[in-house]
Amino acid sequence: MEETSDDRYDLQDRYLELTRRELPAAAVAAGDWPVRFDHCFMRIVLDHVFGGCWYDHLNRRQRAYKQLDEAQLAAAVGHGEKMLSGGRAVVEAMNRESLAWRGKR
């Protein structure tokens, strides 16, 4: 059985904190972000990790973040941090890209 490092757990925790709490709270506080729900932030982050729809890379029936390796988790955290620090303009641009990869724009 493969051992999971503390770094992986730290990255998972940070990913979940960003996508479930910090980004939705920032969106509500700002009032003008194009998305505000946790699942939307997760979609945007995961699509940017893969440069396309994450469904094409991971099993949709399992929790996506549990399938990511440490490098992918680090990238996910980086994308979440970028949205949090960049605010509306960054979130809007990243959301637009995510939707385009999915054929929705």
N, C-alpha and C positions, 0 to 999 in steps of 0.2 A: 504494500500500500504506500502510495506516494505521500510524503509529509508536506504539509502546507506551511509556508513560512509566515512569520508575523507580518512581514511586509505586505503579503497578499491580503491578510485580514485588515490591515491598516488602510490599504487602497480600497478594498471593498467598502469599508466603513465610511471613508471619505466620499466615495462615489454616491453612496446612498444618502449621506448627509446633504450633499450638494443637490442631488436630483429630487429627493423627497421633501427637503425642508428649506434649504437656503435659497435655491432658485425660485421655487414657488412663492416664498415669502417676499423676495425681492420683486417679483412680478406683480404681486398684489400691492406692495408698497408704492411701486412706480405707477401702476394703474394703466400703463399704455403699452405693455409688452404684447407681442403677437400670440404668445402662449403663456399659460399660467399653471397648468396641471403637471404633476410629477411624471406621468407617463409620456407627456409631450417632450419634456426635457430629456427623459431617458432615450426616446426615439432619436432626438437630434444628436445627442452625445454618441450613441451607439452607431448611428449612420456615419458620423464623422470619423469614428475609429476605423471603419471599414471603407470609407470613401464610396459608400453606396448603401442600399437598404440592408440593414443588419440581418434581416430574415434570410438573405441569400448566403449567410455565413454561419449562422448559429441555429440550433434547434429551438423553434418557437415554443415548444411544449415544456422547456426547462427555463429556469431563471437565467436570463442572458448574462448577467454579471458573473455568475458562477462558472460560466463556460469560458470566460476570458482568461488569457494567461496574464502574468504580471505586467508585461510590456503593454498589453492592450488595456489593462486596468489603469496603468499609469497614464496612457493616452486619454482614456475616458475622463479621468480626474482632471487632466490638463484642459480638455475641452470644456468641462464644467466650470473650472476656475476662470477660463477665458470668458465665458458667457457672464459669469457673476461680476467680474471686474469690468467688462466691456459694456454691460448694460444693454439697453434696448437695441441699439444699432447692431451690435454683434449678434444678439439673439435673433433679430430679424433676418440678418444675412445667413446665419447658420440654419435657421428654420427654412428659409427659401431654398437653400441648397438641398437640404434633406427632402423636402417635398418634390423638388425636381428629380432627384434620384429615384423617387417613387412614382414618377409620372403624374404628379398631382399639380404641377405648375408648368 
